[in-house]
Amino acid sequence: MNRPLPQPTLDASDVEVRVREIERAERDRQQVALRTLPASRREMLSILKTEGSSDADALSTQLGMTASGARQHLTALEQGGLIERVSVRSGPGRPRHRFSLTPAGDALFPRHYGSLSTELLDYVAEDNPDMLERIFARRSQRRIAQARERLAGLDFREMVAEVAAILDEDGYLADFQEADDGSFVITEHNCAVLTVALRYQQACTSEIAFLKEAMPNAEVTRIAHRIKGAHVCAYRVVPRSG
């Protein structure tokens, strides 16, 4: 009688390495897909990703081209299935068309976790829930340690700017704005871990934990959340009193 072959045992480190390999392959695929588009169309997609939606006139102004030229690029992107139009009526006259990304267009932007990595985490969660917690904890600890090295010696504004830069490098299409009262808002226009976040709440809790641990001298509050229907994730950052 043939006996089943023994199954390899994965520890948290093995799973983390595999997930990073998947992230890198997915990121390379997305970058190749974007590079095949003309520069003006890539810029349009980036604007639509950042702003949520826009119209031909606004895009032509932002890109320094004629409205006719902008419409030609928009038509090509629409025919390619990367954007879609919605008619908006704001008064008498013909309705205006606004454009936004389709799921296919949105998928061109970084998703560090794809379906295969989610599947791996499903297996881990089923076989060893405690290991799943350790995987998220190890990822968070690694990001915090790397961030603190980069943030050492910076003043508060510089620290916020650097954290936004780190998030942007991680695929979150992040930026920040400063308010008159001295507070800041860090906005993530892209969720680099959306596939996982939809299934595992640890992805979202570890994200805000990362911000709080990386900036211990700040009060960090989530003010917008994609999982709850917002277009972006955003965090208010305020210097900690005392």
Sequence and secondary structure as in RCSB ss.txt:
>XXXX:A:sequence
MNRPLPQPTLDASDVEVRVREIERAERDRQQVALRTLPASRREMLSILKTEGSSDADALSTQLGMTASGARQHLT
ALEQGGLIERVSVRSGPGRPRHRFSLTPAGDALFPRHYGSLSTELLDYVAEDNPDMLERIFARRSQRRIAQARER
LAGLDFREMVAEVAAILDEDGYLADFQEADDGSFVITEHNCAVLTVALRYQQACTSEIAFLKEAMPNAEVTRIAH
RIKGAHVCAYRVVPRSG
>XXXX:A:secstr
           HHHHHHHHHHHHHHHHHHHHHHHHTS HHHHHHHHHHHHHS EEHHHHHHHHTS HHHHHHHHH
HHHHTTSEEEEEE  SSSS EEEEEE HHHHTTS  SS HHHHHHHHHHHHH HHHHHHHHHHHHHHHHHHHHHH
HTT  HHHHHHHHHHHHIIIII EEEEE TTS EEEEESS TTHHHHTT THHHHHHHHHHHHH TTEEEEEEE 
GGGT SSEEEEEEE   
